[in-house]
Amino acid sequence: MQDYDIVVVGAGILGISSAYHLKANNPDKTVLVVEMLGDVGQGNTGRSNAMFRNMFTSKENRELADSAIDFYSHIQHDLKRDVGVDKIGYLWLMSEKQLSASERHLRRMENSGVEVRRMGESELKSRIPGIETNQDSDEARVMSLEDVTAGLFGPKCGRLAPDRLASFYRDGFVAKGGVMLFNRRVARLLIRPRESTGFDGEPFVWQESGVSGVGLADGETIGAGTVVVACGAWNNELLDPIGIDGHAKAKKRQLFAVPVGTDASLKELLFARGFNESGTLPFLILPKSGLFVKPVKESNEFWVGCEDEFNRPFISYPEHDLEKYPAEPKYYEYNLHQVLREYLPQFERSRPDRMWGGLYSYNTLDNMPYVFGHEGLIVVGGDSGSGVMKGDSLGRIVDAFYRGGEGSEVTLYGGRPFKTSKLGFRRRDVEREDWIL
Ligand SMILES: Cc1cc2nc3c(=O)[nH]c(=O)nc-3n(C[C@H](O)[C@H](O)[C@H](O)COP(=O)(O)OP(=O)(O)OC[C@H]3O[C@@H](n4cnc5c(N)ncnc54)[C@H](O)[C@@H]3O)c2cc1C
């Protein structure tokens, strides 16, 4: 197969956004995307909750997400391409203890221009049909559920359609002359010395060497000036064999779709008024285990999930088939449902009729994404469960890294400057993210 200036491995949101920006800003370069599945966004991107928010504890996360949200809104409203952007808002329900622990973060968010509306208990009760803010039942005591005393509403947050977003980038990339190769898996990175001696056994330790292309699982090889590894949860599989630390580990996450059907109380909750232009409940986060409820009005259902850091094992080398990580019905029954029905009793009799699992790719250092490189190689990942909402910014950073190296500065959408070195490991300069969902 012919050589390319740039080969991007992986066509999830991070790979395809990177490819789009690389091709747009380097039109004379040949760019190939290799993806082991049949289209873009079919891995974890397509299995995600696809929510977006600018409410993060880390300053850099706020910048990356806020800018990407503006770009996604621009695609939706100015370019008239429907990528499902729907600013339904995030509503974090908090106990008194959680609120006081969050005050420091909230002040910093507000000071940096993030809009946060605070709601008291009575306002929450009047706006969220059926919400049980007082937790004094025996069950609540057993689970140490706390009373809801406040709500924090982020109006610039919402949801989008990840497959349509990935397709937007794919179409733009192909229209600019980019090439896609689907259903082909990269099995290894090729290594070559900068100057070959012609002797067997290269590269020797005394030679300057770097990545020079990719070897496909079927044995074919493709040469590349630069390889961008954007394989998400599978980054380690390509990086470990060449001694590069991917700085990320995968963990299973699950989503449960609970049908509303003809249940009047669930319907009333789904279409809770007064929060957003869509006339639905916002994305609701309960004060226990980051348990969340996402309204999906077009399919008349709620998606339910939670944050389960502790006791959920890391997976260093995930299977290629994500069906190997199915959602567990008992996890809903004995974990989520127990909490959900205490705060929102209208869920008492409801059960999911669809469910699926996927993988988060955690940067265990600071829960923040990275973009770093080596000779002939750029790696992007570690998005720690919020890569869709930062995909555009990370794609721009990969391109800036390609053009100017780690010391370069990128202008994110909306004209915001960002130093690429912040997301590297040599001169890493990011605040840790504490609000993982
Ligand atoms: C249940 C769940 C809920 C989530 N909710 C949200 C949310 O609300 N908001 C949000 O922003 N994020 C969310 N995320 C996280 C989000 O899905 C990820 O951050 C994002 O998809 C990462 O994009 P990616 O391109 O790195 O990974 P992926 O989408 O997994 O893409 C990697 C691609 O690389 C391909 N690939 C891997 N190895 C190879 C190889 N060797 N050769 C060729 N191709 C290869 C894979 O097939 C895949 O398509 C959620 C994730 C899960 C699992």
The ligand as a Gaussian input file, in Angstrom:
#p B3LYP/6-31G(d) Opt

LIG

0 1
 C      -20.953000       4.355000      28.894000
 C      -20.138000       5.540000      28.476000
 C      -20.654000       6.824000      28.645000
 C      -19.909000       7.938000      28.246000
 N      -20.466000       9.178000      28.368000
 C      -19.799000      10.267000      27.880000
 C      -20.418000      11.541000      27.870000
 O      -21.547000      11.721000      28.327000
 N      -19.721000      12.571000      27.339000
 C      -18.458000      12.435000      26.816000
 O      -17.878000      13.402000      26.358000
 N      -17.859000      11.218000      26.839000
 C      -18.498000      10.153000      27.337000
 N      -17.899000       8.913000      27.340000
 C      -16.504000       8.828000      26.960000
 C      -16.354000       8.862000      25.468000
 O      -17.047000       7.795000      24.890000
 C      -14.872000       8.791000      25.142000
 O      -14.172000       9.796000      25.851000
 C      -14.626000       9.004000      23.654000
 O      -15.456000       8.180000      22.899000
 C      -13.167000       8.718000      23.355000
 O      -12.989000       8.771000      21.967000
 P      -11.836000       7.929000      21.301000
 O      -11.816000       8.340000      19.882000
 O      -10.592000       8.063000      22.083000
 O      -12.269000       6.410000      21.526000
 P      -13.177000       5.407000      20.654000
 O      -14.464000       6.023000      20.274000
 O      -13.237000       4.124000      21.369000
 O      -12.349000       5.281000      19.329000
 C      -11.183000       4.505000      19.211000
 C      -11.278000       3.849000      17.873000
 O      -10.059000       3.208000      17.578000
 C      -10.340000       1.997000      16.919000
 N       -9.164000       1.163000      17.113000
 C       -8.635000       0.758000      18.289000
 N       -7.507000       0.051000      18.091000
 C       -7.323000       0.015000      16.749000
 C       -6.327000      -0.569000      15.935000
 N       -5.298000      -1.230000      16.472000
 N       -6.445000      -0.463000      14.584000
 C       -7.487000       0.241000      14.032000
 N       -8.463000       0.819000      14.775000
 C       -8.373000       0.709000      16.122000
 C      -11.583000       1.489000      17.614000
 O      -12.300000       0.565000      16.828000
 C      -12.347000       2.777000      17.842000
 O      -13.259000       3.055000      16.821000
 C      -18.613000       7.781000      27.706000
 C      -18.099000       6.494000      27.530000
 C      -18.847000       5.383000      27.904000
 C      -18.271000       4.016000      27.702000

